Amino acid sequence: LKEEKMKKIKKKALLLGLALSVLTACGKQGKKSETEVQGTTNAVSEGATEKGTEKAAAEKPEKQVVEGTVSNTIDMTKYEKGKKIRLWVPLPHDSEYQTVDGIEYDAGNTSSVISGDDWGNQMLYVEWDENAEPADRVVSIHFDVKREEVLRPELKEEDTEALPEEVKKYLEPSKNLPLNDQVKAKAMEVTEGKTTDLEKARAIYDWVIANMNRNEDVKGCGEGDVCALLDTTMSGKCTDINSMFVALCRASGIPAREHFGIRINAEDITKNQHCWAEFYLKGTGWVSADPADVLKAVLKNNWTKEQEETKEKQEYYWGNLDAERIILSDGRDLKLNPAQAGEALNDFGYPYAEIDGQKLDNYTPDQFVYSYSFVKKNE
């Protein structure tokens, strides 16, 4: 690529002025695994010696780390000259479990800028006017990322602790996650007899796994329309399944949110978008939960929900997350920057584009042409 075309954006420069990005960072979580917590509890109850405590610490599982380079190409050359095309591409940023470095992009000589929104998301915005040559409408993006496995913290609940101000917005409804009578009634049903937030969140997690199913026929990651799901099949993909968890948590007074991103588990990751959930536990912070990945494993492996392998996945994705995923964005009902002509985005896990003010279908990368690839760093 010609030097004058290459725009290298250093991480510090990207984040400068985007103080709102703190809203999207994972809440602080402890680093103790379930094994360590259980080992420590037993040691105390049995009056363990210092040597015994050291042994328990040594048995803490090693955290998985995945590191490499993600490349993203968007090709808008198929559209004839004379059309105005606007493009927004989600860009990752640092969070508690991921580090992003060396973001570079090439958009040619057309107008382009990196910007942020009210949720702390950052994005590349590119605009081609009516005079642009179709062959010039190609954008390439590259960045290095290091992602750590999330290990379940010690789940301690402090009822008297006040919710941080930045957490309170995760109790609010969105278009597809309303807090109407239907959702509140289902939340009360699912959490009946549970008294603490931790008990309620676990009851919701288990209920979602027991009552929902993955449906490969759903487009993209699904829309996460909770009321439609309750009214119909109770099946879908990750956004559908994890939105149900988030909505029922919020209806139970527990802050909850989703992260939208992509898996870094293969060379071609174009269709590997994924979202997962977190709930906020006073006394602990943000705790991960991914019932969608449990149900994906059930479908892919033809497991029953009661067999041992399913139960192992169910326990793992309660507080733990594998390292083969990165966050691209957060939030629902999004207004991009600069603002899109279309309605608020349900989520921003995919590139988004408009042609003469009309939205392109960003769930079909063979029509709205884009690709993602991942090259793992040599170990």
VENTA-V235718 format. One record per residue. OMEGA is omega in radians with two decimals (NA if undefined). BURIAL is I if it has 9 or more other C-alpha atoms within 8 Angstrom, else O. Layout:
BEGIN
omega | burial
OMEGA | BURIAL
OMEGA | BURIAL
END
This chain:
BEGIN
omega | burial
3.14 | O
-3.05 | O
-3.11 | O
3.11 | O
-3.05 | I
3.12 | I
-3.10 | O
-3.10 | O
3.09 | I
-3.06 | I
-3.10 | I
3.14 | O
3.13 | O
-3.01 | I
-3.10 | I
3.13 | O
3.13 | O
-3.07 | I
-3.14 | O
-3.13 | I
3.10 | I
-3.12 | O
-3.07 | O
-3.13 | I
3.10 | I
3.08 | O
-3.08 | O
3.13 | O
3.05 | I
-3.05 | O
-3.09 | O
3.07 | I
3.12 | I
-3.13 | I
-3.11 | I
3.13 | I
-3.13 | I
3.14 | O
3.13 | I
3.13 | I
3.14 | O
-3.11 | O
3.14 | I
-3.08 | O
-3.10 | O
3.14 | O
-3.06 | O
3.09 | I
3.10 | O
3.13 | O
3.12 | O
3.12 | I
3.11 | I
3.12 | O
3.13 | O
3.13 | I
-3.12 | O
-3.11 | O
3.11 | O
-3.08 | I
3.11 | O
-3.08 | O
3.09 | O
3.10 | O
3.07 | I
-3.05 | I
3.12 | I
-3.07 | I
3.07 | I
3.06 | I
-3.10 | I
3.11 | I
3.08 | I
-3.04 | I
-3.13 | I
-3.05 | I
-3.06 | I
-3.09 | O
-3.01 | O
3.10 | O
3.13 | I
3.13 | O
3.06 | I
-3.09 | I
3.11 | I
-3.04 | I
3.03 | I
-3.13 | I
3.11 | I
3.11 | I
-3.13 | I
3.03 | I
-3.13 | I
2.96 | I
-3.04 | I
-3.03 | O
3.10 | I
3.10 | I
-3.09 | I
-3.11 | I
2.93 | I
3.09 | I
3.08 | I
3.01 | I
3.09 | I
3.11 | I
-3.11 | I
-3.08 | I
-3.10 | O
-3.12 | O
3.13 | O
-3.13 | I
3.00 | O
-3.06 | I
3.11 | I
3.12 | I
-3.06 | I
3.13 | O
-3.08 | I
3.06 | I
2.99 | I
-3.01 | I
2.97 | I
3.07 | I
-3.14 | I
-3.14 | I
3.03 | I
3.13 | I
-3.04 | I
-3.10 | I
-3.11 | O
3.06 | I
-3.13 | O
-3.11 | I
-3.12 | O
-3.04 | O
3.09 | I
3.12 | I
3.04 | I
-3.11 | I
3.08 | I
3.02 | I
3.06 | I
-3.13 | I
3.03 | I
-3.07 | I
3.12 | I
2.99 | I
3.03 | I
3.08 | I
-3.06 | I
3.07 | I
2.98 | I
-3.02 | I
3.14 | O
-3.09 | O
3.09 | I
-3.06 | O
-3.06 | O
-3.12 | O
3.13 | O
3.08 | O
3.03 | O
-3.10 | O
-3.08 | O
-3.14 | O
-3.00 | I
-3.12 | I
3.13 | O
2.94 | I
-3.05 | I
3.11 | O
2.95 | I
-3.05 | O
-3.09 | O
3.09 | I
-3.09 | I
3.03 | I
-3.13 | I
-3.08 | O
-3.13 | O
-3.11 | O
-3.14 | I
3.13 | I
3.13 | O
3.11 | I
3.11 | I
3.12 | I
-3.06 | O
-3.05 | I
-3.12 | I
3.12 | O
3.12 | O
-3.04 | O
-3.10 | O
3.10 | O
3.14 | I
3.11 | O
-3.13 | I
3.14 | I
3.13 | I
3.11 | O
3.12 | I
3.12 | I
-3.13 | I
-3.14 | O
3.13 | I
3.14 | I
-3.11 | I
-2.97 | O
3.12 | O
3.12 | I
3.06 | I
3.14 | I
-3.09 | O
-3.13 | O
-3.13 | O
-3.09 | I
3.11 | O
3.07 | O
-3.08 | I
-3.11 | I
-3.12 | O
3.12 | I
-2.95 | I
-3.12 | I
3.09 | I
3.11 | O
3.13 | I
-3.10 | O
-2.99 | O
-2.89 | O
-3.04 | O
3.12 | I
3.14 | I
3.10 | I
-2.91 | I
-3.13 | I
3.10 | I
-3.03 | I
-3.11 | I
3.03 | I
3.09 | I
3.10 | I
-3.10 | I
-3.10 | I
-3.13 | I
3.03 | I
-3.13 | I
3.12 | I
3.09 | I
3.12 | I
-3.12 | O
3.09 | I
-3.14 | I
-3.10 | I
3.07 | I
2.94 | I
3.13 | I
-3.07 | I
-3.10 | I
3.13 | I
3.04 | I
-2.99 | I
-3.12 | O
3.07 | O
3.08 | O
-3.10 | O
-3.08 | I
-3.08 | I
-3.07 | O
3.10 | O
-3.13 | I
2.99 | I
3.12 | I
-2.97 | I
2.98 | I
2.97 | I
-3.07 | I
3.14 | I
3.12 | I
-3.07 | I
3.14 | I
-3.05 | I
-3.12 | I
-3.11 | I
-3.10 | I
3.04 | I
-3.13 | I
3.10 | I
3.14 | I
3.13 | I
3.03 | I
-3.10 | I
3.04 | I
3.12 | I
3.11 | I
-3.11 | I
-3.05 | I
-3.08 | O
-3.12 | O
3.11 | O
2.88 | I
-3.13 | O
-3.10 | O
-3.06 | O
-2.98 | O
-3.11 | O
3.10 | O
-3.13 | I
3.09 | I
3.08 | O
-3.12 | I
3.11 | I
-3.11 | O
-3.05 | I
2.94 | I
3.11 | I
3.12 | I
3.01 | I
3.04 | I
-3.08 | I
-3.05 | I
-3.13 | I
3.03 | I
3.09 | I
3.01 | I
-3.10 | I
3.08 | I
3.00 | I
3.08 | I
3.13 | I
-2.95 | I
2.94 | I
-3.08 | I
-3.12 | I
-0.01 | I
-3.00 | O
3.04 | O
3.09 | I
-3.10 | O
-3.12 | O
-3.14 | O
-3.13 | O
3.06 | I
3.01 | I
-3.06 | I
3.12 | I
-3.12 | I
2.94 | I
-3.12 | I
-3.13 | I
3.07 | I
3.05 | I
-3.06 | I
3.06 | O
-3.13 | O
-3.11 | O
2.97 | I
3.10 | I
-3.06 | O
3.06 | I
-3.08 | O
-3.07 | I
3.06 | I
3.07 | O
2.97 | O
-2.82 | I
3.02 | I
3.11 | I
3.02 | I
3.04 | I
-3.12 | I
3.07 | I
-3.10 | I
3.13 | O
3.11 | O
-3.10 | O
NA | O
END
